[in-house]
Each structure stands twice: as structure tokens, then as C-alpha cells.
């Protein structure tokens, strides 16, 4: 039931409607961010070579300290995107990342972000984080919390260079994303 409530909140946001204040108060910041990450899997296209087979799961990786706890696992449990099951994997250190499709980079690794970026930049991995200036520093989707609202800033050019296509529906909802992929201040 809790997962459906989170997905409903995200669906209302995606439709451009404000969720009622009571529903927002019940969902924590990282519950909302987990719902965003799940929904990104539905609004991004990966190249066929991003998967080893037609049945390979879509892997959502979390590197560094995990701010989600069990909520991300609960949201993706028994879910499929384009026929692929979703799986969450956690990596304590960047060198543990072997394969994933969406990578949430924890704020705890902000100092290591340049190293992580170098290791994944040539792969079709959607990078997501809530660390400061993430989309300005080569990340694809920056989750920003302002005035108790979770917003996103998207750098579609970086995604395109990695072979990913972000849906125009998602891009229309992003804050401060410019056509050339830069982010306005």
C-alpha cells in the first residue's frame, strides 16, 4: 500500500498536479527520491547493447552510503519495465560497480564523483544524485530538494553521449534544463 501511495504521488507530479499536502507530509524525502528513480526506468531508453540478454534485469545501483534503506527495494519489488525485472544492488565503493543501468551516487561520495564519472562515462548508465551541482558536474539527473519539494535538473546531452535517450515527457518536468544540456544557475 505504501508503494502505491508513493507511485501515486509521483504520478500526480508527472501529470502536473500538486499532490495534496497531507500525502506529501507522509512521504519522506528519500521515499520520494526512490519513487523518482523507479519512474526514471520508464522514461529513459537504453541501447540494446546495455543488456546482455532479453531477460537480463534492469539494475538500479546505489554507490556509497545508502539513504534509501529498504524503500527502494520495496518500490521495485515484483515490478518490470519493458518486460525486465528491476533489481537493486548496493556498492560500498566505486570500484565494486560492475554492471548497472541506473546509478544513484550518494552524497557521501561527492569527493570521489570525478573518479566515478570517469569509470562510467563511456557506459549506458543513467547517473542520478542529490549531491550539490551534480548535473553541472557531468551527472545526468540531479534530484534537488527545495522548500520540501523534490525537483530534478537534467543534463540530456550527457545522457545522449552515453547512448541514453531521456523522454521529452521527463525533460518537460525538469527545472532549469536548457536545450544544449546545460543547466541554468
Helices and strands as residue ranges (DSSP letters): H 2-14, H 21-26, H 29-40, E 44-45, G 48-50, E 58-63, H 71-76, E 80-81, E 84-91, G 94-96, E 102-105, G 107-112, H 113-120, E 126-129, G 135-137, E 141-146, E 149-154, H 156-161, E 165-166, H 168-173
